[in-house]
Amino acid sequence: MTAGRRARVERRWLVGIDRIGAGAVVLSALGFGTLATLTKLAYGAGVPVPTLIAWRFGIAALLVIMALPLEQWRRGQLFGRQPWTDRRRLATAAAVACFVGNTILYLVALQRVSVATAAILFYVYPLVVLTLRLVGWREVPTRRQLAALLAGFSGVTLTLGWRWHTIDLTGSLLMLASASLYAAYIVFGHRGFRDASPVLATACTFSATAVVALALLSVERAPLLIDRSALLPVLGIVVLATVLPVQLFLIGTLRLGPTPAAILGTLEPVASVFVAMMVLSEQLTLVQLVGGLLVLTAAAVISGQGGKP
């Protein structure tokens, strides 16, 4: 697809958005939005963090790996046409390491903070991506980007609140660290996987996370088997919050282009908060609501300008 054709496809959402592509991204956001609530339910059923990671990414990796032959037939090349230089291999390894770290920190932090707080804090990652690009690539920020950064980090401050003793500071910092690692994963993955198959990239990250989880199981002597009461939320995490949303987002991105898909993807934290309110009876304070809106607005502005590689 030429650059002009790609630009026309990405502008199409302004005048007549592709309904199938938009629906795929919205369903993806809804799927990802169930992750935090299902994780809370799994914790309530006594599932340790390493066990949850092993189940989630072990099964998900198997499902994605099974799709690799079909992807090979469809694309012809899984690894892309760009040469795998030492720098590209290093970027790929860094991306996988950041994904693993992000996953572990997210699930650990979710043991300490509410779903609503987690959704808002984690969604600072588009702002961190922009910051990494401005620093690493020495880009000059536009006024809109600076305004988005100011609004986003002001939203984080409002979400945490001025009464620091009422929040779990450790859990909040872990969630922000998770978001930062996810942002680094996006930047490194953009350079490492480049034109490689998205299915291959997903298989690599999922498999690496599952291997690390199995190692953690051995170190912490956590059980691999789970109680029957935890089976439903854990399988829900695997299917509804991992495999399906990843593939749906890829479908939506191919039909819409990355910019409108990224903007529609900002529905994810909204869905996360809504599901938590319905299932866990969580509530947002007015100040947190304002902070969340600032973060979402900033993320949408940055995504609309290509801040999410």
Salt bridges, closest charged atoms under 4 A:
ASP18 OD2 - ARG255 NH2 3.15
GLU71 OE2 - ARG74 NH2 3.08
ASP86 OD1 - ARG89 NH1 3.29
GLU139 OE2 - ARG133 NH2 3.52
ASP168 OD1 - ARG112 NE 3.12
ASP195 OD1 - ARG88 NH2 3.28
